[in-house]
């Protein structure tokens, strides 16, 4: 049987993992410039992040974190990771569905620019 403290640490670890995944989705194309093999991991992650944001789904890491919080005798939150953790930092007055769609489209645009520049660079250098 795990202790309350262990559940709390695991819940916090899920938060950090979730944030790292979001950053990888948004900026992972930069890593592809230096490590092209990462492309095969990054593209599915971008598609997953885009689907979650554009369709309004909740990432499975959110219910996992909430389960761990309950086991740690902490209060779980409603909504998703972005609304609970990112919104207060970026948009303290509220994250609307429209802004969530904008975030999803920004992920696509940032990665399209990165991959477009990679494609052009490769084409120029043969």
C-alpha positions in Angstrom: 0.0 0.0 0.0 1.4 3.4 -1.0 1.5 6.3 1.4 -0.4 9.5 0.9 2.9 11.2 0.3 3.8 8.8 -2.5 0.4 9.5 -4.2 1.0 13.2 -3.9 4.5 12.9 -5.5 3.1 10.7 -8.3 0.3 13.3 -9.0 2.9 16.1 -9.1 5.1 13.9 -11.5 2.1 13.5 -13.8 1.7 17.3 -13.9 5.4 17.7 -14.9 5.0 14.9 -17.5 1.9 16.6 -18.9 3.7 19.9 -19.2 6.7 18.3 -20.8 4.4 16.6 -23.3 2.7 19.9 -24.2 6.1 21.6 -24.7 7.3 18.8 -26.8 4.2 19.0 -29.0 4.6 22.7 -29.5 8.4 22.9 -29.8 9.5 19.4 -30.6 10.0 20.2 -34.3 13.1 22.2 -33.2 14.6 18.9 -31.8 13.9 17.3 -35.2 16.3 19.8 -36.7 19.1 18.3 -34.7 17.8 14.7 -34.3 15.8 13.8 -37.4 14.7 10.4 -36.0 12.6 12.2 -33.4 10.2 13.1 -36.3 8.6 9.6 -35.9 7.8 10.4 -32.3 7.0 14.1 -32.7 4.4 13.8 -35.5 2.1 11.4 -33.6 2.4 13.7 -30.6 1.4 16.7 -32.6 -1.6 14.9 -34.0 -2.6 13.8 -30.5 -2.3 17.3 -29.1 -4.1 18.8 -32.0 -7.0 16.3 -31.7 -7.2 16.9 -27.9 -7.3 20.7 -28.3 -9.5 21.0 -31.4 -12.0 18.3 -30.4 -12.2 19.5 -26.8 -11.2 16.1 -25.3 -9.6 15.6 -22.0 -6.1 14.1 -22.0 -5.9 10.8 -20.1 -3.2 12.2 -17.9 -5.8 14.5 -16.3 -8.0 11.7 -14.9 -4.8 9.9 -13.8 -3.6 13.0 -11.9 -7.0 13.4 -10.3 -7.1 9.7 -9.2 -3.7 10.1 -7.6 -4.9 13.4 -5.9 -7.9 11.5 -4.4 -5.6 8.7 -3.2 -3.4 11.4 -1.6 -6.5 12.8 0.1 -6.3 16.0 -2.0 -9.2 17.6 -3.9 -9.3 16.7 -7.6 -10.1 19.4 -10.0 -12.7 19.6 -12.8 -11.9 20.4 -16.4 -8.6 19.6 -18.1 -4.9 20.3 -17.5 -4.8 23.4 -19.6 -7.8 24.9 -17.8 -6.5 24.0 -14.4 -2.7 24.8 -14.7 -2.0 26.7 -17.8 -5.1 29.1 -17.9 -4.3 30.8 -14.5 -0.8 31.5 -15.8 -1.6 32.6 -19.3 -5.2 33.7 -19.2 -6.2 34.4 -15.6 -9.7 35.6 -16.7 -10.7 32.3 -18.4 -10.0 30.0 -21.3 -12.8 29.9 -23.8 -13.4 27.2 -26.3 -12.4 29.7 -29.0 -9.0 30.2 -27.4 -8.5 26.5 -27.1 -9.1 26.2 -30.8 -6.6 29.0 -31.4 -4.0 27.1 -29.3 -4.6 24.0 -31.4 -4.2 25.9 -34.6 -1.0 27.6 -33.2 0.5 24.2 -32.6 -0.2 23.3 -36.2 1.2 26.5 -37.5 4.4 26.5 -35.4 5.1 22.9 -36.4 4.2 23.6 -40.1 6.7 26.4 -40.2 9.4 24.3 -38.6 8.8 21.3 -40.8 8.4 23.5 -43.9 11.8 25.1 -43.2 13.3 21.6 -42.7 11.8 20.4 -46.0 13.2 23.5 -47.9 16.6 23.1 -46.3 16.8 19.4 -47.3 15.6 20.2 -50.8 18.2 22.9 -51.2 21.0 20.7 -50.0 20.0 17.8 -52.1 
